[in-house]
Structures are given as structure tokens and as C-alpha cells.
Amino acid sequence: MNFFDSHAHYNDERFLDIRDKLIEDMYNDEITNIVCAGYNLEASKDAIELAKRYPHVFTTCGISPNDITENVDKELLEIEKIAKYEKNVAIGEIGLDYYWNKDNKELQKQVFIKQIEMANRLDLPIVIHTREAVMDTVQILKEHQVLNKGVFHCCPLNQELIKEGLKLGFYISFSGNVTFKNAKSAGCIELVPMDKILIETDSPYLAPEPHRGETNTSLFVKYVAQKIAEVKGISLEEVANQTKSNAEAIFKIK
């Protein structure tokens, strides 16, 4: 059985001293593909360096809504250059976050739109971060065509968002929060056809039960897959195979 962790942050500082061993160990424990997601310029560059070292690691490049600086236009020019790297599979993570940042909503929208346009120029999908910004996120996606579609990463457990995302042709990626005891995740999982589901850890964040509160790693993506298998009434192997196939399809990995 092989698992594809479609979104992890081994470019996070808490992994710096241990990530090489972790990545090697995970490959030997059925985690055969990982997307190391960028969230600002430096993190995107670091993810590329990891992808260069490991055949099973891919990357995304982008500026998240929580990493917008006064130099964002200059940084976007650099992002577009490095995003041409052959193992960069998407522009992301990008989007809107009104939980952590309420004072720059218009700037967030502008940066989101600019990166959608960048993805279209580079013939890449996008990876979306949205938190407490569902309506604005969906509205932007309706008004600004995303040619290669993309993924709602760590998708909020919001059934209306999932319905709209699916209508727009996007994939829905579930992470460790679907395993939380009070998450009410079953209804959200049921909404998503198996050919549109991805699994991820968003490590080092959101470790699933029974490891909640620990530093998350790709080894724990199996718990997310197991939750989906339980809700869908299918085997863990079916979830692993289908989500791997889905990730390869949206990210154009052969």
C-alpha cells in the first residue's frame, strides 16, 4: 500500500534538524510521495532544494495570505521564476485568511488573483488556503478562471464550500482534523466523490487522533485515509490507491 501526502511543510523550522531522516524513513514506511508546500519565497526555495534531493518529494511555490509583506510584488516576480522548476507541481499555498489577518483583506484578494494569473501563465494548478473567508474565496474563483483547477488544501469542514469547490472542478484535500472527536466530518467526506479526494497532513500541524497535540509528520496521513475508508465503507487500500491516483492527476505526476 502506498500513500501520497499531498501537503506537508518540511520547510518548517521545527523540521530542520530531523527532516532528512524523516523523509527517508517515511519512504520506507509506505509514504511514497510527498508535496512540500511553499508559503512564502524562502519556504518555496527551501522546498525546491528538498525536491532536488529526494525523487519522491515534489513542491509548490507561492505566497500564502499569512505571509504577505510590503515587498510582495517583488517576491511574486521571484516566485514566478522559481516555479518553473520541473518538480514544482502547483502555485500554492495561496488564498485568503480572515482568521489571522482581518486588516488587509483587499490586499489578500489582490495577491490571490495575481497568483491565479501566474498559475495560468505557467500552466499549473493552484493549492488554496481559505480560513473564515469562504464567500470571498469562492467569488474570486468564479470571477477569475483557473485553467488547471487545483486543490482546497486542508479543506474547512464546511459543506457549502465543498459543494461550491466541486462545482468549480476542484479537488478536496482532507487532513488530520477529520479525525477529531467533535469534528462532524462524516457529512463533508460523504459529499466528495472518491475521484476528487486527496489526503494530507499539513505537517507539522494538525496531527490526527490518536496523536493529536504531537508534531505531525507524513507517517500520520494513514489515519486520515482510515477515516475516509470508515465513512465511505471501503478498504484502506482503496483509499490509498485512489487518493494517490488523484494527486498524480491534478499535479501531473507520471
N, C-alpha and C positions, 0 to 999 in steps of 0.2 A: 504494500500500500504506500502511495506517495502523496504527500501533502504540499500544497502551494500556498505559502503565506504571502498574500498579495499586498501587504502593507506593514512594514516594520521600520524602526528607526535605530539601526545600528550606528548611525551617525550621531546619536545622542551621547553626551559626555559621560554618562554613567557606564557606558559600554566600552570606553576607550581602551582600558587595560585588559579586557577579557573577550573582546568580540571575535578575535581570530580563532581562538579555541572554540568558542561557542558555535561559530558558523561551521567549523569543521565537524564538531560533534553532531550538530543538527543534521547535517547531510547524511551522516551515518545512522541517523535515527528517523529516517523516512521523510525528513523535511527537505525535499529535493529541489525546491525553488523558493527564492525569497526576493521580494521587491523592497529595496531600501529606499524609502521615500524622502525626497528633499523637502525642505520647508522654508529655506532661505538660501542665499547664494552660497555661503560657506558649507552649509549642510548638503547642498546639492553637489558641490565639488567633492566633498568627502565621500558621498555615496558613490560617485563615479569611480573614485580610487578603489573602493571596496569591490565594485563590479569588475574592475580590471584584474583584481587578484583572484576572484572566485568565479568559475564558469557558471555556477548555479545562482549567482546574485545578479539582479538587474536593478535599475534605478529609475526614479522620476526626478525631474528638476522643476522647481517652482518656488514662488514666494507665498506663504500662507497669509491669511488675513491677520494673524497674530505677529507677523514678522515684517510689517511694512514700516520702512524707515523714510527719512527725508530724502534719501538717495535712491528711492525706489525706481525711478525711470532709468537711471544709470545701471542699476542692478538688473533690471529686466533685459537690457541690451546684452549684458554678460550671460544671463540665463539662456537667452536665445542662442548664443554661440555654443555654450557647452551642451545644450540639449540636443545638439546634432550628433552627439556620441552614439555609436551604434547600439549600445545596450541600454540606452535611455528609452524607456517604453511609454512615457506619458509626460505631460505637463501637470505638475502637482507636487504637494497638495495645494490647491488654490480654492478660493471661495469666500465665504462670509462668516464672521463670528461676532454676534452681538452679545454674547455672554461675557467675554473678556474685554471686548472693545466696543463701547457704545458711542464714543465721541468722534469717530472717523468713518461713519457708515458710508458716506458718499465716496470717500477715497477708497474704501474697501471695494465698492462696486466698480469703480474705475479700474482698479488693479485686476480685479477678477475678469472684467471684459477684455482688457488688454492681453491677458494670458489665454483667454479663449481664442482670440485672434491669432496669437502666437502659435497655439496648438494647430490651428487650421493651416497656417503657413508651413508648419513643419510636418504636416500630415500625421499628427499624433492625437490620441485620445486625451482626456483630462481626468484628473482624480480630484474629487470635490470634498472639501471640508465645509460643513454647514452646522452651525450651532445657534439655536434661537434666532434663526434668520430664514426660516423655511420659505415664506412667501416671496421674499426678495430674491432668494436663490432660484426658485422655480421661474419667477418672472424674467430674470436675466437669461435663463436658458431658453425660454420661449422666444425672447426677442433677439437673441444672438445665436444663430445656428452653430452647433458644434458638429463639424463634419464627421469626425470619427467617434462621436459619443464619448463614453467614459464610465466612471465608477463613482457612486456615492460611497465614499470610504467611511468606515465605522458609522454606518448609516444610523441616524437617530431613529429610535423606535416610535416612529410617527407614521401611522398608516396612510394618511393623506399624502405625505411626502413620498412614500414608497409608491403609491399609485401613480402620482404625477411623474416620478422618475422613470417608472416602467413605460408609461405612455410616451415619454420622450426618447425611449430606446436605450436607457442607461442600465448598467448592472448595479446590483445592490450588494454591498460587502458588509458582512456581519462580523463583529468582534466579540471580545470576552463579555461585554455587558449583556449579551443574550442569555448568559448562564446565571446571572444574578437572581437571587431568590424572588425579589419583588419586581422583576423587570417587565413582566407581562409581554414576553417576546413572542410567544407562540403565534398570536394573530398576525404579527408582522412577518414572521417566517413563512406562514401559510400563504400569504399574499404573493410571494415571489416564486415564479416557475423555476425549476431546477436549472434550466439553461441560462438563468440570469443571476445566479447566486455566486458570490465569491466569499472566501473566508480569509480572515486576517487576525493579527494580534494587536497591531498598533503598539507593539512593544517599544519601550519598556512600560507602557501604560496599560491600564485595564486588564490586569491578569484575571482570568476566569476562575469561577469556582472549580475545584476546591483550593485554588491558590490565590484567591483574592487578597490584595494587600502586598503581595510579593512583587519583585521585579519581573515583569512579563518577558518571555522570550518566545521564539517561534516554536519551541517544543510544546507549548501550551495550545497551539492552534487546533490540536486534535480535540480539545474539549468543546470548541466552537462547532467543529464538524459533528461531534457526537450529539450536541443539542439539536442541530438541524436534522440529523438522522432520526432522533426521537420524535420530533414534531411531524416530520414527513412520513414516518413509518417505513423507512428504508434502511439499508445497511450502512455502516460507517464507510465501508469500501466504496459504495456507490457515491456517497457524498464526496469522498476524497477524489475519486476519478472525475466526477462531473465538474467540481469546482476547479480542479487543475486544468481540465479542458477549457473551461470558461475563461480562466485567467490567460491561458495561451492564446485564446481567440481575441480577446479585447486588446491585449498587449502585443499581439502579432509575434508571438514567440514560437519558433518552429521546433 
